[in-house]
Structure formats: structure tokens, C-alpha cells
Amino acid sequence: MYFPYLRGKQFELIALRELSSLMSDNKNKISPIIEPVRSSSTFLTTISELAKNDINFNIVVNPSVGDLKNQTKIILDILKNELFNFKNYQIAIIIDNKTDIKKIIEEIKTIDISFSGLSLIHNNSIDSIASLIDSKGSNIVYNIINSQKTSKRYYREFNKDSRVELDDYFDAQQKNADYINSPDSFFSEEHLYYKEDGYVGFSDFLTIGEPYSESGFLPYAIVIHISYTDEKNRIRIKHFVSDSNEDTSDIAGKFAEALEKLIEWVNSQDIHSIALEEFRRLFNAKHFPGLGSIKKLSIMHHIELVLNLI
């Protein structure tokens, strides 16, 4: 099963919403993780859409970033108001050395809501954390283990039917223009081996990466990240970069330059997806949809690709 990890920024949420039909048709393959960063109408409509389409998902109630950091009560109230009649989701808790797990569980117990259980996101190796939570009478559905932040054998502490491996495979560059020197990068092969490695699922930060930023400055270069599979069925990413990268003027023109390279490549490879069809439409219409929509379409394509692989 695939657990795409998304911060609840606007276009990440819209990507999930626009894929709700596809995910509903593949509900045994996917369970998105949403770490909400603000209480927005987009967040509310997205979780409602997922719930109504009977798509399993996970909502983090103690975000590590954004406006909702340290706002567990607000998030729980949102879940009560928006998802009161639904149970097809897990309440997710980020576990690190700052997490007051007892306090969070007690807060959850004060809210009258139905949910399927807990997902623990292990961003640190905490001794006996599973037994501590079990002692509180909480049902742990998934242990999502960040392999970069936990010890090598930490996953063995948990029931094999709950283990999900999380990692950041995206090879991010400091600036968009830097992808000119790295036009193609390896992403992962977890979809091939996660069961063999003792996990029921795998999770990644898609074509975004784990680092969080609220920056809204105009870029010198536009880059479009598109996932694909190589001859060994491993996931790689093509990075299509604009050419006129000397300043921040004419963002639409930069997008057209990157898009032309993308369309030439996907047509030569005869690759199709919901997102790629939209990129083709934008190319034919000579339309720039905005920077957020580029990110949204990249996310959508990555999720659809993974669903087709598992």
C-alpha cells in the first residue's frame, strides 16, 4: 500500500481532491497522509471529499510545521465537525523527542469522534513507545517509520502488519536552475521490495521532498518534475527546466520553455496520465496555469504512477 505524505498546502490538497475518483477505484492501494499546515476551506473540502469517497487517509494532529503547529485541539475540532459520520481515517501522531504522547492521547479521548485508530509517524527512535500507547487503550493501525531518523532495526519493535516505511527520496537542488546539471535522478524502488523487507506499505514525500517552506518568491527558473519508470521498473524523475533563467521576468514564458521539453519527451515515450493530459492541454492552449498548478500536476502524476505499479 502507498502512503503519499503531503503537507496541507493548497495545491497539495487540490491534487488529492482531483484524484479522489482514481483513489476511490484503488482504495486498497493507497492511504494518503496529510500534515495540515493551516485551517483553510481547501483543507476542509479535501478531507470531506476523501471521506465521502471512502478513501482511507491519515490526518496528523500535531503538525511539526505551519500555522497549526501546537494546535492539536483545533485539528481535533475540525475532524469532529467535518468527519463526524465517517470512520475511514486514522488520527496520525508525529513521534519525536518533543512529543507529549500521553497528553495528545488524552486530548483525542475528550473528542466524540469515530475513527479507525492511530497512525504513529516515528521521526525518532523511542523505546517502548508502542507498549506505552497500547497501555492507553489505543488501537495502532500503522507505524510509519522514517528510516532516515530512526535506527536501522527500530521497525522490528512493531507488529509486521502495521509497519510502513517512510523516506525522502527526492533529490532536491538548491535552486531550480541547478536541475539543468541534473536533468534525471533516481527516486526509489521501494514499491518492488517493501513487502520483502517486512512492511505493509511505503511512504514518500513525492516530487516535493520533506523540507517545508512557505516562501512565495518568484523563481529565476521553472522546473517540472515528472516521475517515470526505467527498464528495471524503478522510479526515476525527469526535471524539465526553462532556458531563460537570468531574472524573474516572464514566468509564463519560462513555463512554456519547460513545458515544450516535457511534451516532446512524454510524446516520444507515449506516456499518459491524468496530469500529463492536462499538461498537453496547457501546451496546446499556450496557457500558464500558475506555479501552484505545476506542483499539483507533478504530485498527481506521481501518485497515479505509483498506483499503476502496485
Protein Blocks (a to p, Z undefined) as FASTA:
>chain_A
ZZddddfbfklmmmmmmmmmmmmmmmmmgccddddfbdcfklmmmmmmmmmnopacdddf
bdfedjkgoilmmmmmmmmmmmmmpckbccdddddfkbcfklmmmmmmmpccddfbdcdd
dfbdcehklmmmmmnopacfbdcddfklccfklmmmpcfklgccdddfbdcdfbfklmmm
mmbccfbfmlmmmmmnopabdcdehjnojadcfbfbdcfbdcdddddddfkopacddddd
dfblmbmghkllmmmmmmmmmmmmmmmnopacfklmmmmmmmmnopaebjklmmmmmmmm
mmmmmmmmZZ
